[in-house]
Amino acid sequence: MSFGAVGRVRSIEAETAELEAKLREVGFAEGDEVEMLAQGPFKRRTVAVRLNRTIVALRGPEAAMIRVELI
């Protein structure tokens, strides 16, 4: 996703069940709306997204596990 893009979570494809559970605990679930707010300055290792009404920061590899469909 690029800066300002808005989408809906389509699926979470985590490498382990534990990581998937952590992402869901943060609040990611299928159908939730997300907006890309910012990417970290160093090789885009971190991203900030608005998830519903909350701002969440994720490491790049974790963010890549969340499949989003642009709307």
Backbone as CSV, one residue per row, in Angstrom:
resi,resn,N_x,N_y,N_z,CA_x,CA_y,CA_z,C_x,C_y,C_z
1,MET,0.845,-1.185,0.000,0.000,0.000,0.000,0.884,1.240,0.000
2,SER,0.417,2.273,-0.608,1.149,3.526,-0.616,0.517,4.502,0.378
3,PHE,1.228,5.575,0.664,0.774,6.565,1.625,-0.637,7.048,1.286
4,GLY,-1.524,7.016,2.276,-2.890,7.483,2.088,-3.850,6.464,1.523
5,ALA,-3.342,5.313,1.090,-4.213,4.281,0.520,-5.119,3.701,1.606
6,VAL,-6.343,3.378,1.223,-7.317,2.793,2.143,-7.730,1.438,1.597
7,GLY,-7.845,0.462,2.493,-8.249,-0.869,2.077,-8.940,-1.619,3.192
8,ARG,-9.301,-2.849,2.901,-9.922,-3.733,3.891,-9.053,-4.977,4.034
9,VAL,-8.946,-5.443,5.261,-8.177,-6.656,5.514,-8.899,-7.818,4.853
10,ARG,-8.197,-8.504,3.979,-8.759,-9.660,3.280,-8.428,-10.944,4.026
11,SER,-7.163,-11.052,4.505,-6.755,-12.236,5.258,-5.457,-11.940,5.994
12,ILE,-5.124,-12.812,6.928,-3.852,-12.743,7.644,-3.131,-14.047,7.361
13,GLU,-1.964,-13.937,6.737,-1.199,-15.121,6.349,0.113,-15.154,7.124
14,ALA,0.005,-15.327,8.436,1.172,-15.335,9.312,1.930,-16.650,9.187
15,GLU,3.229,-16.583,9.488,4.083,-17.768,9.412,3.766,-18.778,10.502
16,THR,3.297,-18.286,11.646,2.964,-19.190,12.762,1.602,-18.811,13.331
17,ALA,0.981,-19.750,14.005,-0.306,-19.485,14.645,-0.143,-18.444,15.751
18,GLU,1.005,-18.452,16.416,1.264,-17.488,17.492,1.304,-16.062,16.952
19,LEU,1.982,-15.870,15.834,2.061,-14.541,15.230,0.695,-14.094,14.729
20,GLU,-0.059,-14.997,14.149,-1.413,-14.649,13.712,-2.263,-14.218,14.904
21,ALA,-2.143,-14.939,16.009,-2.899,-14.595,17.215,-2.512,-13.206,17.722
22,LYS,-1.230,-12.871,17.671,-0.782,-11.547,18.123,-1.354,-10.444,17.243
23,LEU,-1.354,-10.651,15.932,-1.917,-9.651,15.028,-3.414,-9.478,15.278
24,ARG,-4.093,-10.565,15.553,-5.526,-10.478,15.849,-5.776,-9.796,17.196
25,GLU,-4.886,-10.022,18.173,-5.020,-9.356,19.467,-4.880,-7.840,19.325
26,VAL,-4.007,-7.410,18.416,-3.841,-5.983,18.161,-5.127,-5.410,17.574
27,GLY,-5.870,-6.238,16.854,-7.147,-5.792,16.315,-7.378,-6.081,14.852
28,PHE,-6.409,-6.690,14.170,-6.588,-6.991,12.748,-7.555,-8.158,12.580
29,ALA,-8.550,-7.963,11.728,-9.517,-9.016,11.420,-10.043,-8.773,10.012
30,GLU,-10.482,-9.829,9.368,-11.011,-9.723,8.028,-12.155,-8.704,8.000
31,GLY,-12.137,-7.841,6.984,-13.185,-6.845,6.820,-12.882,-5.503,7.462
32,ASP,-11.867,-5.429,8.333,-11.519,-4.161,8.969,-10.894,-3.205,7.966
33,GLU,-11.182,-1.928,8.136,-10.622,-0.906,7.253,-9.262,-0.454,7.775
34,VAL,-8.292,-0.329,6.877,-6.960,0.162,7.224,-6.562,1.277,6.265
35,GLU,-5.779,2.214,6.784,-5.253,3.310,5.968,-3.761,3.416,6.227
36,MET,-2.970,3.474,5.177,-1.521,3.615,5.302,-1.207,5.057,5.681
37,LEU,-0.552,5.241,6.831,-0.229,6.583,7.294,1.220,6.964,7.028
38,ALA,2.145,6.048,7.287,3.570,6.390,7.131,4.401,5.128,7.024
39,GLN,5.591,5.295,6.439,6.575,4.218,6.390,7.862,4.751,6.991
40,GLY,8.564,3.882,7.696,9.813,4.286,8.320,10.842,4.722,7.301
41,PRO,11.780,5.582,7.720,12.751,6.136,6.788,13.860,5.178,6.363
42,PHE,14.098,4.147,7.136,15.211,3.254,6.846,14.727,1.962,6.211
43,LYS,14.790,1.899,4.908,14.395,0.712,4.143,12.964,0.283,4.422
44,ARG,12.144,1.214,4.882,10.719,0.933,5.138,10.518,-0.259,6.063
45,ARG,11.333,-0.339,7.092,11.234,-1.467,8.019,10.022,-1.394,8.927
46,THR,9.451,-0.213,9.082,8.252,-0.069,9.904,7.180,0.674,9.114
47,VAL,5.938,0.408,9.462,4.812,1.117,8.849,3.838,1.512,9.955
48,ALA,3.117,2.589,9.720,2.046,3.008,10.622,0.756,3.002,9.825
49,VAL,-0.253,2.365,10.386,-1.560,2.300,9.730,-2.639,2.697,10.718
50,ARG,-3.724,3.226,10.174,-4.895,3.458,11.003,-5.771,2.227,10.843
51,LEU,-6.042,1.565,11.923,-6.883,0.365,11.942,-8.155,0.732,12.676
52,ASN,-9.238,0.859,11.934,-10.480,1.389,12.471,-10.178,2.779,13.031
53,ARG,-10.169,2.986,14.330,-9.866,4.314,14.894,-8.548,4.346,15.658
54,THR,-7.730,3.342,15.510,-6.486,3.229,16.255,-5.293,3.279,15.305
55,ILE,-4.220,3.940,15.732,-2.992,3.944,14.943,-2.102,2.818,15.458
56,VAL,-1.658,1.967,14.532,-0.850,0.802,14.870,0.450,0.859,14.077
57,ALA,1.566,0.614,14.754,2.862,0.533,14.085,3.274,-0.931,14.009
58,LEU,3.754,-1.338,12.843,4.169,-2.724,12.624,5.528,-2.759,11.945
59,ARG,6.260,-3.814,12.183,7.471,-4.047,11.405,7.055,-4.483,10.005
60,GLY,7.884,-4.192,9.037,7.586,-4.518,7.648,7.202,-5.964,7.406
61,PRO,7.982,-6.936,7.943,7.629,-8.340,7.721,6.257,-8.715,8.294
62,GLU,5.892,-8.126,9.435,4.573,-8.405,10.018,3.475,-7.793,9.157
63,ALA,3.704,-6.570,8.691,2.708,-5.906,7.851,2.486,-6.681,6.557
64,ALA,3.548,-7.286,6.030,3.441,-8.039,4.779,2.564,-9.279,4.918
65,MET,2.318,-9.731,6.140,1.479,-10.909,6.364,-0.004,-10.585,6.327
66,ILE,-0.332,-9.305,6.327,-1.727,-8.872,6.323,-2.094,-8.524,4.885
67,ARG,-2.969,-9.310,4.302,-3.395,-9.095,2.921,-4.543,-8.080,2.921
68,VAL,-4.364,-7.040,2.115,-5.340,-5.954,2.076,-5.841,-5.772,0.649
69,GLU,-7.137,-5.531,0.553,-7.768,-5.251,-0.735,-8.081,-3.755,-0.770
70,LEU,-7.529,-3.036,-1.730,-7.755,-1.597,-1.823,-9.211,-1.297,-2.130
71,ILE,-9.706,-0.203,-1.531,-11.093,0.227,-1.794,-11.094,1.668,-2.273
